[in-house]
Amino acid sequence: MRLKTVFDGEIEVPDSRIITFVSPLVGFDHLARFVIYQRDPGPLFWLQSVDDSAIAFCVVAPFTAGIDPEMTIDPDDAAAIRSPGEDDIDVYTLVVLDRDLDKVRTNLRAPILVGRQSNLATQVILDDPELPICYPLKAVLTAAEQG
Amino acid sequence: MLILTRKPDQRVVIRGDEPGSEIVITVCASERSGQVRLGITAPRRFRIFRGELLDEVRCSNREAVADPTVADLIAGLRLGPGAPTGAPGADPGKEKQS
């Protein structure tokens, strides 16, 4: 399908790349379908809404970006996205961008789980108070830039 | 908002139409400090959160809506050449636009 995006105009996306939230992003109950894509290789992706072309989020894949947060996936959450388990699940966390690199941060407390086979997604809120809602990304992004 | 007055050990039951959609909230104790301890039972499909945490996540989600004016910022970050490519295994970077 042709997808209108906030950052890249119209792009062509195979229908198989559309993910559907079984429980919505908190505060965005009306948006179920998204596409995750990136223009350039790196730790950041766009999470572009299919239902509202004006809404896109920046997300990071914390486990490939080297953040490696200590989180475990609850089997109930895996079941909710009809996923057989961890090996089938991609984890992303929402990034708040800021002109001040020191303020760019990601919310490790409420990751997005995406089942690769099912293309279903959910935002879970983890019980662990050790996981920061504002995890600074400067170190990760600086390391990425230096290659 | 429905407001009920309950004593310790008394319950409030919320029942949905579907079978097995019953939520029971029990007042376990109210303390002098003004805090109230609640016991909650609900089917597994209901997630239970402290309201403030949900508020925090909602607020953080809203902040994360990307402002189109940050496009140049992302370009500035160059999305990190040298960093691992794609999502774990799925490599969504591969089949972006054509």
gemmi code that builds the backbone of each chain (N, CA, C; Angstrom):
import gemmi

chains = {
    "A": [
        ("MET", (0.837, -1.190, 0.000), (0.000, 0.000, 0.000), (0.881, 1.252, 0.000)),
        ("ARG", (0.305, 2.363, -0.480), (0.975, 3.652, -0.367), (0.691, 4.171, 1.035)),
        ("LEU", (1.736, 4.574, 1.721), (1.563, 5.047, 3.093), (2.051, 6.479, 3.185)),
        ("LYS", (1.180, 7.345, 3.710), (1.583, 8.729, 3.936), (2.333, 8.793, 5.254)),
        ("THR", (3.499, 9.389, 5.229), (4.289, 9.453, 6.456), (4.573, 10.896, 6.846)),
        ("VAL", (4.920, 11.082, 8.088), (5.257, 12.426, 8.566), (6.603, 12.867, 8.001)),
        ("PHE", (7.539, 11.923, 7.925), (8.918, 12.312, 7.634), (9.420, 11.967, 6.240)),
        ("ASP", (8.733, 11.076, 5.529), (9.268, 10.629, 4.246), (8.253, 10.695, 3.120)),
        ("GLY", (7.273, 11.570, 3.275), (6.270, 11.682, 2.230), (5.516, 10.381, 2.066)),
        ("GLU", (5.159, 10.065, 0.816), (4.460, 8.797, 0.584), (5.468, 7.712, 0.297)),
        ("ILE", (5.304, 6.596, 0.977), (6.195, 5.473, 0.693), (5.349, 4.240, 0.388)),
        ("GLU", (5.954, 3.304, -0.290), (5.263, 2.064, -0.628), (5.622, 1.027, 0.432)),
        ("VAL", (4.603, 0.466, 1.028), (4.843, -0.514, 2.087), (4.027, -1.771, 1.797)),
        ("PRO", (4.662, -2.930, 1.810), (3.869, -4.146, 1.625), (2.885, -4.309, 2.788)),
        ("ASP", (1.683, -4.781, 2.489), (0.673, -4.946, 3.538), (1.193, -5.814, 4.678)),
        ("SER", (2.114, -6.702, 4.338), (2.634, -7.624, 5.353), (3.477, -6.901, 6.404)),
        ("ARG", (3.775, -5.618, 6.149), (4.584, -4.871, 7.117), (3.724, -4.070, 8.091)),
        ("ILE", (2.416, -4.127, 7.910), (1.541, -3.376, 8.810), (1.364, -4.159, 10.106)),
        ("ILE", (1.636, -3.497, 11.211), (1.420, -4.152, 12.496), (0.178, -3.562, 13.161)),
        ("THR", (-0.506, -4.402, 13.897), (-1.752, -3.989, 14.531), (-1.633, -4.129, 16.042)),
        ("PHE", (-1.917, -3.053, 16.741), (-1.868, -3.089, 18.206), (-3.124, -3.759, 18.752)),
        ("VAL", (-2.930, -4.824, 19.512), (-4.080, -5.497, 20.134), (-4.541, -4.729, 21.369)),
        ("SER", (-3.590, -4.083, 22.038), (-3.984, -3.116, 23.064), (-3.202, -1.865, 22.697)),
        ("PRO", (-3.890, -0.751, 22.625), (-3.298, 0.426, 21.997), (-2.190, 1.048, 22.824)),
        ("LEU", (-1.398, 1.882, 22.179), (-0.450, 2.732, 22.887), (-1.263, 3.570, 23.864)),
        ("VAL", (-0.818, 3.638, 25.096), (-1.586, 4.348, 26.114), (-1.788, 5.801, 25.681)),
        ("GLY", (-3.036, 6.213, 25.636), (-3.347, 7.581, 25.220), (-3.639, 7.712, 23.737)),
        ("PHE", (-3.467, 6.614, 22.997), (-3.727, 6.645, 21.548), (-4.653, 5.503, 21.155)),
        ("ASP", (-5.767, 5.448, 21.875), (-6.694, 4.330, 21.727), (-7.256, 4.195, 20.318)),
        ("HIS", (-7.287, 5.297, 19.580), (-7.926, 5.282, 18.266), (-6.964, 4.814, 17.164)),
        ("LEU", (-5.697, 4.605, 17.516), (-4.725, 4.226, 16.487), (-4.283, 2.776, 16.673)),
        ("ALA", (-4.642, 1.932, 15.732), (-4.303, 0.511, 15.874), (-3.189, 0.091, 14.924)),
        ("ARG", (-3.187, 0.632, 13.706), (-2.265, 0.109, 12.692), (-1.063, 1.034, 12.488)),
        ("PHE", (0.095, 0.422, 12.468), (1.339, 1.179, 12.308), (2.290, 0.436, 11.373)),
        ("VAL", (3.273, 1.178, 10.903), (4.375, 0.557, 10.170), (5.674, 1.026, 10.829)),
        ("ILE", (6.578, 0.091, 11.052), (7.893, 0.458, 11.584), (8.889, 0.388, 10.430)),
        ("TYR", (9.569, 1.498, 10.191), (10.545, 1.485, 9.107), (11.698, 2.391, 9.482)),
        ("GLN", (12.764, 2.273, 8.758), (13.849, 3.234, 8.939), (14.444, 3.570, 7.583)),
        ("ARG", (14.987, 4.757, 7.486), (15.532, 5.224, 6.221), (17.006, 4.839, 6.125)),
        ("ASP", (17.670, 4.971, 7.266), (19.097, 4.664, 7.296), (19.344, 3.649, 8.399)),
        ("PRO", (20.343, 2.827, 8.207), (20.646, 1.867, 9.258), (21.035, 2.585, 10.546)),
        ("GLY", (20.731, 1.997, 11.654), (21.047, 2.624, 12.930), (20.066, 2.168, 13.981)),
        ("PRO", (20.171, 2.732, 15.160), (19.330, 2.248, 16.252), (17.904, 2.799, 16.245)),
        ("LEU", (17.646, 3.821, 15.429), (16.340, 4.472, 15.486), (15.448, 4.078, 14.315)),
        ("PHE", (14.161, 4.026, 14.605), (13.149, 3.695, 13.594), (12.008, 4.686, 13.707)),
        ("TRP", (11.200, 4.750, 12.669), (9.931, 5.470, 12.764), (8.809, 4.466, 12.963)),
        ("LEU", (7.930, 4.824, 13.873), (6.692, 4.063, 14.073), (5.593, 4.969, 13.537)),
        ("GLN", (5.201, 4.719, 12.293), (4.281, 5.609, 11.589), (2.862, 5.050, 11.657)),
        ("SER", (1.930, 5.885, 12.081), (0.532, 5.449, 12.121), (-0.019, 5.324, 10.705)),
        ("VAL", (-0.753, 4.257, 10.469), (-1.428, 4.079, 9.186), (-2.760, 4.830, 9.213)),
        ("ASP", (-3.392, 4.852, 10.371), (-4.728, 5.429, 10.494), (-4.700, 6.961, 10.547)),
        ("ASP", (-3.618, 7.534, 11.034), (-3.480, 8.991, 11.094), (-2.079, 9.345, 10.615)),
        ("SER", (-2.016, 9.820, 9.374), (-0.700, 10.037, 8.762), (0.102, 11.125, 9.466)),
        ("ALA", (-0.562, 11.916, 10.332), (0.152, 12.992, 11.015), (0.861, 12.505, 12.279)),
        ("ILE", (0.636, 11.255, 12.625), (1.235, 10.743, 13.868), (2.350, 9.751, 13.554)),
        ("ALA", (3.530, 10.090, 14.032), (4.655, 9.158, 13.961), (5.455, 9.296, 15.253)),
        ("PHE", (6.011, 8.196, 15.667), (6.882, 8.199, 16.840), (8.265, 7.747, 16.395)),
        ("CYS", (9.260, 8.226, 17.124), (10.588, 7.678, 16.935), (10.736, 6.558, 17.964)),
        ("VAL", (11.245, 5.426, 17.528), (11.458, 4.318, 18.469), (12.882, 3.799, 18.325)),
        ("VAL", (13.339, 3.160, 19.386), (14.656, 2.538, 19.372), (14.454, 1.061, 19.709)),
        ("ALA", (15.279, 0.207, 19.139), (15.256, -1.219, 19.493), (16.336, -1.407, 20.551)),
        ("PRO", (15.954, -1.398, 21.842), (16.969, -1.304, 22.900), (17.949, -2.472, 22.924)),
        ("PHE", (17.512, -3.629, 22.455), (18.403, -4.788, 22.528), (19.427, -4.807, 21.393)),
        ("THR", (19.117, -4.160, 20.281), (20.146, -4.073, 19.241), (20.955, -2.791, 19.378)),
        ("ALA", (20.416, -1.819, 20.148), (21.135, -0.559, 20.326), (22.153, -0.657, 21.457)),
        ("GLY", (22.195, -1.803, 22.114), (23.179, -1.985, 23.179), (22.732, -1.480, 24.535)),
        ("ILE", (21.446, -1.155, 24.679), (20.966, -0.719, 25.999), (20.743, -1.950, 26.894)),
        ("ASP", (20.308, -3.010, 26.271), (20.085, -4.281, 26.966), (19.416, -4.146, 28.328)),
        ("PRO", (18.241, -3.569, 28.370), (17.566, -3.449, 29.660), (17.190, -4.826, 30.200)),
        ("GLU", (17.157, -4.926, 31.511), (16.754, -6.206, 32.098), (15.242, -6.278, 32.152)),
        ("MET", (14.678, -6.871, 31.118), (13.230, -7.053, 31.136), (12.910, -8.439, 30.616)),
        ("THR", (11.899, -9.012, 31.182), (11.482, -10.320, 30.687), (10.082, -10.168, 30.111)),
        ("ILE", (9.810, -10.989, 29.121), (8.509, -10.907, 28.467), (7.549, -11.881, 29.143)),
        ("ASP", (6.475, -11.324, 29.637), (5.450, -12.113, 30.304), (4.757, -13.018, 29.271)),
        ("PRO", (4.637, -14.308, 29.566), (3.968, -15.213, 28.619), (2.551, -14.752, 28.258)),
        ("ASP", (1.885, -14.087, 29.188), (0.542, -13.563, 28.880), (0.613, -12.496, 27.785)),
        ("ASP", (1.669, -11.676, 27.847), (1.818, -10.633, 26.823), (2.177, -11.247, 25.478)),
        ("ALA", (3.023, -12.284, 25.510), (3.357, -12.986, 24.267), (2.099, -13.606, 23.673)),
        ("ALA", (1.284, -14.188, 24.543), (0.050, -14.818, 24.063), (-0.895, -13.770, 23.480)),
        ("ALA", (-0.903, -12.585, 24.090), (-1.808, -11.531, 23.616), (-1.489, -11.126, 22.178)),
        ("ILE", (-0.222, -11.215, 21.797), (0.127, -10.879, 20.411), (0.342, -12.160, 19.586)),
        ("ARG", (-0.225, -13.223, 20.086), (-0.200, -14.541, 19.426), (1.208, -14.905, 18.972)),
        ("SER", (2.135, -14.743, 19.897), (3.526, -15.052, 19.595), (3.981, -16.251, 20.409)),
        ("PRO", (4.782, -17.121, 19.799), (5.265, -18.282, 20.537), (6.240, -17.909, 21.654)),
        ("GLY", (6.786, -16.713, 21.629), (7.683, -16.325, 22.730), (8.808, -15.420, 22.295)),
        ("GLU", (9.694, -15.189, 23.227), (10.765, -14.204, 23.108), (11.490, -14.152, 21.752)),
        ("ASP", (11.818, -15.321, 21.210), (12.610, -15.347, 19.980), (11.857, -14.789, 18.786)),
        ("ASP", (10.549, -14.692, 18.931), (9.708, -14.218, 17.835), (9.328, -12.746, 18.033)),
        ("ILE", (9.781, -12.151, 19.135), (9.286, -10.819, 19.484), (10.364, -9.749, 19.298)),
        ("ASP", (10.001, -8.693, 18.584), (10.862, -7.520, 18.497), (10.423, -6.529, 19.566)),
        ("VAL", (11.399, -5.946, 20.239), (11.097, -4.987, 21.302), (11.539, -3.595, 20.851)),
        ("TYR", (10.652, -2.627, 20.998), (10.978, -1.232, 20.708), (10.552, -0.379, 21.890)),
        ("THR", (11.244, 0.736, 22.086), (10.773, 1.682, 23.098), (10.667, 3.070, 22.468)),
        ("LEU", (9.692, 3.830, 22.953), (9.419, 5.146, 22.376), (10.499, 6.148, 22.771)),
        ("VAL", (10.868, 6.953, 21.820), (11.929, 7.943, 22.028), (11.324, 9.349, 22.023)),
        ("VAL", (11.729, 10.141, 22.990), (11.374, 11.555, 22.950), (12.579, 12.301, 22.400)),
        ("LEU", (12.381, 12.904, 21.222), (13.483, 13.631, 20.579), (13.567, 15.035, 21.150)),
        ("ASP", (14.739, 15.576, 21.147), (14.913, 16.937, 21.641), (16.139, 17.536, 20.966)),
        ("ARG", (16.078, 18.851, 20.751), (17.239, 19.501, 20.117), (18.467, 19.380, 21.014)),
        ("ASP", (18.218, 19.323, 22.294), (19.321, 19.127, 23.237), (19.558, 17.619, 23.383)),
        ("LEU", (20.674, 17.163, 22.858), (20.959, 15.724, 22.838), (20.916, 15.108, 24.240)),
        ("ASP", (21.236, 15.932, 25.236), (21.197, 15.437, 26.618), (19.780, 15.055, 27.042)),
        ("LYS", (18.791, 15.626, 26.344), (17.405, 15.384, 26.752), (16.731, 14.302, 25.920)),
        ("VAL", (17.392, 13.788, 24.899), (16.796, 12.719, 24.101), (16.728, 11.477, 24.988)),
        ("ARG", (15.551, 10.888, 25.075), (15.373, 9.808, 26.047), (14.400, 8.766, 25.536)),
        ("THR", (14.413, 7.620, 26.171), (13.473, 6.572, 25.793), (12.854, 5.992, 27.046)),
        ("ASN", (11.642, 5.480, 26.885), (10.869, 4.953, 28.009), (11.011, 3.431, 28.067)),
        ("LEU", (11.889, 2.974, 28.946), (12.126, 1.527, 29.046), (11.067, 0.824, 29.892)),
        ("ARG", (10.223, 1.612, 30.514), (9.208, 1.030, 31.401), (8.018, 0.488, 30.606)),
        ("ALA", (7.808, 1.057, 29.422), (6.607, 0.691, 28.663), (6.982, 0.306, 27.228)),
        ("PRO", (7.665, -0.832, 27.080), (8.108, -1.234, 25.746), (6.959, -1.690, 24.847)),
        ("ILE", (7.235, -1.638, 23.564), (6.296, -2.140, 22.559), (6.802, -3.497, 22.116)),
        ("LEU", (5.950, -4.487, 22.174), (6.311, -5.829, 21.728), (5.629, -6.088, 20.394)),
        ("VAL", (6.401, -6.589, 19.437), (5.828, -6.903, 18.127), (6.106, -8.367, 17.810)),
        ("GLY", (5.061, -9.121, 17.562), (5.209, -10.523, 17.158), (5.574, -10.572, 15.685)),
        ("ARG", (6.709, -11.196, 15.359), (7.154, -11.194, 13.956), (6.212, -11.965, 13.057)),
        ("GLN", (5.734, -13.103, 13.548), (4.862, -13.914, 12.697), (3.456, -13.340, 12.629)),
        ("SER", (2.968, -12.844, 13.760), (1.572, -12.405, 13.812), (1.391, -10.960, 13.346)),
        ("ASN", (2.471, -10.157, 13.369), (2.360, -8.721, 13.104), (1.414, -8.029, 14.076)),
        ("LEU", (1.262, -8.625, 15.253), (0.454, -7.983, 16.280), (1.397, -7.346, 17.299)),
        ("ALA", (0.916, -6.262, 17.890), (1.781, -5.521, 18.818), (1.007, -5.123, 20.056)),
        ("THR", (1.752, -4.828, 21.091), (1.134, -4.316, 22.312), (2.143, -3.439, 23.031)),
        ("GLN", (1.646, -2.452, 23.756), (2.544, -1.708, 24.648), (2.294, -2.233, 26.046)),
        ("VAL", (3.336, -2.748, 26.659), (3.176, -3.293, 28.002), (3.783, -2.305, 29.010)),
        ("ILE", (3.242, -2.328, 30.197), (3.801, -1.496, 31.267), (4.375, -2.455, 32.291)),
        ("LEU", (5.671, -2.389, 32.449), (6.340, -3.374, 33.296), (6.297, -2.951, 34.758)),
        ("ASP", (6.287, -3.960, 35.587), (6.133, -3.765, 37.019), (7.404, -3.256, 37.683)),
        ("ASP", (8.512, -3.288, 36.966), (9.815, -3.067, 37.560), (10.168, -1.588, 37.665)),
        ("PRO", (10.158, -1.022, 38.862), (10.455, 0.406, 39.008), (11.906, 0.764, 38.655)),
        ("GLU", (12.754, -0.256, 38.505), (14.148, -0.006, 38.117), (14.256, 0.443, 36.657)),
        ("LEU", (13.232, 0.134, 35.859), (13.281, 0.507, 34.445), (12.863, 1.964, 34.281)),
        ("PRO", (13.778, 2.805, 33.827), (13.466, 4.238, 33.778), (12.494, 4.614, 32.665)),
        ("ILE", (11.610, 5.540, 32.998), (10.704, 6.095, 31.985), (11.490, 7.088, 31.127)),
        ("CYS", (12.489, 7.692, 31.712), (13.347, 8.631, 30.975), (14.785, 8.120, 30.953)),
        ("TYR", (15.082, 7.211, 30.063), (16.446, 6.698, 29.945), (17.177, 7.545, 28.906)),
        ("PRO", (18.264, 8.216, 29.301), (18.948, 9.098, 28.348), (19.614, 8.307, 27.225)),
        ("LEU", (19.459, 8.791, 26.011), (19.962, 8.047, 24.844), (21.255, 8.620, 24.282)),
        ("LYS", (21.733, 9.677, 24.901), (22.884, 10.368, 24.323), (24.054, 9.406, 24.052)),
        ("ALA", (24.378, 8.596, 25.050), (25.530, 7.701, 24.918), (25.343, 6.741, 23.743)),
        ("VAL", (24.119, 6.202, 23.634), (23.826, 5.248, 22.557), (23.956, 5.922, 21.199)),
        ("LEU", (23.391, 7.137, 21.089), (23.390, 7.818, 19.798), (24.786, 8.302, 19.439)),
        ("THR", (25.517, 8.743, 20.422), (26.876, 9.207, 20.159), (27.745, 8.042, 19.705)),
        ("ALA", (27.598, 6.908, 20.385), (28.365, 5.713, 20.015), (28.014, 5.298, 18.593)),
        ("ALA", (26.703, 5.379, 18.261), (26.262, 4.976, 16.927), (26.860, 5.892, 15.874)),
        ("GLU", (26.910, 7.182, 16.201), (27.421, 8.140, 15.223), (28.907, 7.941, 14.940)),
        ("GLN", (29.609, 7.546, 15.986), (31.043, 7.346, 15.801), (31.338, 6.023, 15.101)),
        ("GLY", (30.298, 5.160, 15.052), (30.462, 3.865, 14.405), (31.374, 2.978, 15.225)),
    ],
    "B": [
        ("MET", (-19.125, 10.139, 38.478), (-18.425, 9.058, 39.175), (-19.315, 8.495, 40.265)),
        ("LEU", (-19.376, 7.197, 40.326), (-20.121, 6.527, 41.395), (-19.238, 6.495, 42.641)),
        ("ILE", (-19.771, 6.970, 43.749), (-18.978, 6.970, 44.981), (-19.671, 6.093, 46.015)),
        ("LEU", (-18.970, 5.111, 46.539), (-19.533, 4.201, 47.527), (-18.733, 4.303, 48.816)),
        ("THR", (-19.386, 4.157, 49.922), (-18.674, 4.114, 51.198), (-18.575, 2.657, 51.644)),
        ("ARG", (-17.371, 2.201, 51.939), (-17.152, 0.805, 52.313), (-16.302, 0.730, 53.572)),
        ("LYS", (-16.499, -0.312, 54.332), (-15.657, -0.549, 55.512), (-14.653, -1.632, 55.177)),
        ("PRO", (-13.600, -1.763, 55.989), (-12.658, -2.857, 55.753), (-13.388, -4.196, 55.650)),
        ("ASP", (-12.909, -5.020, 54.737), (-13.451, -6.354, 54.413), (-14.699, -6.298, 53.529)),
        ("GLN", (-15.233, -5.136, 53.322), (-16.367, -5.060, 52.405), (-15.850, -4.951, 50.978)),
        ("ARG", (-16.679, -5.360, 50.048), (-16.230, -5.458, 48.662), (-17.074, -4.600, 47.729)),
        ("VAL", (-16.477, -4.348, 46.590), (-17.214, -3.766, 45.471), (-17.017, -4.721, 44.311)),
        ("VAL", (-18.076, -5.053, 43.635), (-17.969, -5.994, 42.524), (-18.380, -5.294, 41.231)),
        ("ILE", (-17.529, -5.420, 40.231), (-17.838, -4.847, 38.918), (-18.041, -6.015, 37.968)),
        ("ARG", (-19.196, -6.064, 37.320), (-19.480, -7.202, 36.438), (-19.771, -6.724, 35.024)),
        ("GLY", (-19.075, -7.313, 34.089), (-19.377, -7.005, 32.689), (-20.428, -7.972, 32.162)),
        ("ASP", (-20.815, -7.776, 30.910), (-21.843, -8.632, 30.311), (-21.319, -10.024, 29.994)),
        ("GLU", (-20.053, -10.064, 29.555), (-19.526, -11.368, 29.147), (-19.297, -12.243, 30.371)),
        ("PRO", (-19.395, -13.550, 30.179), (-19.088, -14.437, 31.291), (-17.626, -14.272, 31.700)),
        ("GLY", (-17.367, -14.397, 32.981), (-15.984, -14.303, 33.465), (-15.427, -12.896, 33.426)),
        ("SER", (-16.269, -11.901, 33.445), (-15.730, -10.540, 33.482), (-16.152, -9.881, 34.786)),
        ("GLU", (-15.664, -10.452, 35.859), (-16.015, -9.921, 37.169), (-14.762, -9.437, 37.883)),
        ("ILE", (-14.819, -8.231, 38.359), (-13.690, -7.642, 39.087), (-14.157, -7.363, 40.508)),
        ("VAL", (-13.414, -7.862, 41.484), (-13.801, -7.659, 42.878), (-12.730, -6.823, 43.578)),
        ("ILE", (-13.152, -5.756, 44.165), (-12.230, -4.894, 44.914), (-12.610, -4.963, 46.389)),
        ("THR", (-11.672, -5.383, 47.205), (-11.928, -5.530, 48.637), (-11.133, -4.464, 49.385)),
        ("VAL", (-11.786, -3.792, 50.302), (-11.059, -2.853, 51.153), (-10.380, -3.692, 52.230)),
        ("CYS", (-9.056, -3.755, 52.199), (-8.346, -4.586, 53.172), (-8.178, -3.839, 54.480)),
        ("ALA", (-7.781, -2.600, 54.401), (-7.586, -1.813, 55.611), (-7.505, -0.351, 55.240)),
        ("SER", (-7.956, 0.475, 56.122), (-7.678, 1.894, 55.933), (-6.824, 2.316, 57.110)),
        ("GLU", (-5.790, 3.048, 56.801), (-4.816, 3.361, 57.824), (-4.966, 4.800, 58.276)),
        ("ARG", (-4.424, 5.026, 59.426), (-4.550, 6.353, 59.993), (-3.925, 7.424, 59.090)),
        ("SER", (-2.887, 7.024, 58.363), (-2.195, 7.966, 57.488), (-3.093, 8.445, 56.349)),
        ("GLY", (-4.268, 7.828, 56.228), (-5.141, 8.201, 55.126), (-5.028, 7.242, 53.967)),
        ("GLN", (-4.041, 6.354, 54.021), (-3.896, 5.372, 52.942), (-4.949, 4.269, 53.089)),
        ("VAL", (-5.323, 3.720, 51.980), (-6.299, 2.639, 51.964), (-5.667, 1.461, 51.240)),
        ("ARG", (-5.733, 0.283, 51.801), (-5.209, -0.901, 51.119), (-6.357, -1.633, 50.448)),
        ("LEU", (-6.161, -1.918, 49.180), (-7.208, -2.574, 48.402), (-6.723, -3.922, 47.907)),
        ("GLY", (-7.596, -4.881, 47.912), (-7.303, -6.162, 47.275), (-8.151, -6.245, 46.019)),
        ("ILE", (-7.543, -6.695, 44.942), (-8.271, -6.711, 43.669), (-8.155, -8.086, 43.034)),
        ("THR", (-9.252, -8.658, 42.644), (-9.170, -9.854, 41.806), (-9.885, -9.554, 40.497)),
        ("ALA", (-9.256, -9.991, 39.430), (-9.817, -9.742, 38.104), (-9.327, -10.841, 37.175)),
        ("PRO", (-10.074, -11.122, 36.109), (-9.577, -12.091, 35.121), (-8.229, -11.625, 34.575)),
        ("ARG", (-7.430, -12.586, 34.114), (-6.068, -12.276, 33.674), (-6.011, -11.225, 32.581)),
        ("ARG", (-7.031, -11.163, 31.773), (-6.938, -10.222, 30.651), (-7.024, -8.766, 31.101)),
        ("PHE", (-7.427, -8.543, 32.338), (-7.403, -7.174, 32.845), (-6.050, -6.899, 33.481)),
        ("ARG", (-5.404, -5.842, 33.039), (-4.142, -5.442, 33.655), (-4.479, -4.393, 34.702)),
        ("ILE", (-3.808, -4.501, 35.824), (-4.096, -3.576, 36.925), (-2.882, -2.681, 37.155)),
        ("PHE", (-3.114, -1.390, 37.163), (-2.008, -0.443, 37.335), (-2.357, 0.582, 38.394)),
        ("ARG", (-1.324, 1.098, 39.019), (-1.512, 2.320, 39.798), (-1.763, 3.427, 38.780)),
        ("GLY", (-2.779, 4.239, 39.065), (-3.176, 5.267, 38.103), (-2.042, 6.193, 37.726)),
        ("GLU", (-1.181, 6.520, 38.696), (-0.113, 7.492, 38.411), (0.852, 6.946, 37.372)),
        ("LEU", (1.113, 5.625, 37.436), (2.049, 5.033, 36.477), (1.470, 5.127, 35.065)),
        ("LEU", (0.166, 4.829, 34.974), (-0.488, 4.912, 33.677), (-0.447, 6.363, 33.160)),
        ("ASP", (-0.648, 7.306, 34.076), (-0.581, 8.721, 33.698), (0.813, 9.072, 33.173)),
        ("GLU", (1.815, 8.553, 33.860), (3.193, 8.842, 33.457), (3.477, 8.299, 32.054)),
        ("VAL", (3.005, 7.070, 31.810), (3.233, 6.460, 30.498), (2.457, 7.222, 29.422)),
        ("ARG", (1.242, 7.609, 29.749), (0.436, 8.365, 28.783), (1.148, 9.672, 28.429)),
        ("CYS", (1.649, 10.329, 29.455), (2.335, 11.605, 29.269), (3.605, 11.398, 28.430)),
        ("SER", (4.341, 10.344, 28.776), (5.569, 10.045, 28.048), (5.265, 9.668, 26.593)),
        ("ASN", (4.189, 8.944, 26.371), (3.780, 8.598, 25.001), (3.454, 9.858, 24.197)),
        ("ARG", (2.723, 10.773, 24.840), (2.345, 12.012, 24.129), (3.581, 12.796, 23.748)),
        ("GLU", (4.532, 12.841, 24.676), (5.772, 13.575, 24.400), (6.537, 12.957, 23.240)),
        ("ALA", (6.306, 11.660, 23.030), (7.091, 10.944, 22.019), (6.537, 11.126, 20.608)),
        ("VAL", (5.365, 11.755, 20.472), (4.867, 12.019, 19.121), (5.882, 12.931, 18.442)),
        ("ALA", (6.397, 12.451, 17.324), (7.505, 13.178, 16.708), (6.993, 14.429, 16.002)),
        ("ASP", (7.627, 15.517, 16.310), (7.307, 16.807, 15.735), (8.018, 16.900, 14.382)),
        ("PRO", (7.273, 17.215, 13.309), (7.911, 17.236, 11.984), (9.152, 18.125, 11.926)),
        ("THR", (9.233, 19.107, 12.811), (10.395, 20.005, 12.761), (11.673, 19.338, 13.274)),
        ("VAL", (11.551, 18.121, 13.811), (12.775, 17.463, 14.285), (13.420, 16.601, 13.204)),
        ("ALA", (12.844, 16.623, 12.002), (13.399, 15.794, 10.930), (14.895, 16.054, 10.744)),
        ("ASP", (15.252, 17.335, 10.780), (16.663, 17.680, 10.581), (17.511, 17.169, 11.732)),
        ("LEU", (16.880, 17.117, 12.903), (17.576, 16.638, 14.088), (17.971, 15.176, 13.902)),
        ("ILE", (17.012, 14.415, 13.392), (17.272, 13.002, 13.144), (18.380, 12.857, 12.111)),
        ("ALA", (18.289, 13.695, 11.082), (19.345, 13.657, 10.075), (20.679, 13.950, 10.746)),
        ("GLY", (20.646, 14.908, 11.702), (21.849, 15.259, 12.450), (22.393, 14.076, 13.226)),
        ("LEU", (21.475, 13.277, 13.726), (21.913, 12.099, 14.480), (22.384, 11.009, 13.525)),
        ("ARG", (22.089, 11.225, 12.269), (22.503, 10.318, 11.199), (22.084, 8.874, 11.410)),
        ("LEU", (21.168, 8.682, 12.320), (20.677, 7.332, 12.584), (21.815, 6.330, 12.669)),
        ("GLY", (22.933, 6.835, 13.080), (24.038, 6.010, 13.482), (24.603, 4.971, 12.538)),
        ("PRO", (25.419, 5.392, 11.561), (26.124, 4.382, 10.787), (27.022, 3.581, 11.727)),
        ("GLY", (27.113, 2.324, 11.518), (27.973, 1.520, 12.369), (27.207, 0.840, 13.481)),
        ("ALA", (26.008, 1.345, 13.751), (25.190, 0.687, 14.769), (24.534, -0.533, 14.149)),
        ("PRO", (24.080, -1.446, 14.966), (23.441, -2.630, 14.414), (22.267, -2.238, 13.525)),
        ("THR", (22.081, -2.930, 12.458), (21.036, -2.603, 11.501), (19.777, -3.388, 11.808)),
        ("GLY", (18.668, -2.696, 11.660), (17.391, -3.393, 11.731), (17.030, -3.817, 13.128)),
        ("ALA", (15.850, -4.352, 13.245), (15.376, -4.866, 14.523), (15.953, -6.250, 14.697)),
        ("PRO", (15.896, -6.764, 15.913), (16.451, -8.085, 16.117), (15.826, -9.092, 15.148)),
        ("GLY", (16.615, -9.569, 14.258), (16.130, -10.624, 13.363), (15.302, -10.149, 12.199)),
        ("ALA", (14.395, -9.216, 12.458), (13.415, -8.877, 11.421), (14.005, -7.987, 10.332)),
        ("ASP", (14.955, -7.164, 10.712), (15.589, -6.252, 9.787), (14.609, -5.420, 8.982)),
        ("PRO", (13.784, -4.633, 9.672), (12.787, -3.859, 8.959), (13.428, -2.817, 8.051)),
        ("GLY", (14.701, -2.521, 8.264), (15.343, -1.509, 7.447), (15.432, -1.922, 5.997)),
        ("LYS", (15.441, -3.205, 5.790), (15.700, -3.752, 4.458), (14.637, -3.383, 3.443)),
        ("GLU", (13.384, -3.581, 3.854), (12.329, -3.407, 2.861), (11.535, -2.158, 3.145)),
        ("LYS", (12.197, -1.037, 3.267), (11.436, 0.190, 3.438), (10.835, 0.579, 2.112)),
        ("GLN", (10.985, 1.836, 1.771), (10.303, 2.242, 0.553), (10.956, 1.638, -0.694)),
        ("SER", (10.172, 1.560, -1.733), (10.754, 1.066, -2.985), (10.480, 2.102, -4.061)),
    ],
}
model = gemmi.Model(1)
for chain_id, residues in chains.items():
    chain = gemmi.Chain(chain_id)
    for i, (resn, *xyz) in enumerate(residues, 1):
        res = gemmi.Residue()
        res.name, res.seqid = resn, gemmi.SeqId(i, " ")
        for name, pos in zip(("N", "CA", "C"), xyz):
            atom = gemmi.Atom()
            atom.name, atom.element = name, gemmi.Element(name[0])
            atom.pos, atom.b_iso = gemmi.Position(*pos), 0.0
            res.add_atom(atom)
        chain.add_residue(res)
    model.add_chain(chain)
structure = gemmi.Structure()
structure.add_model(model)
structure.setup_entities()
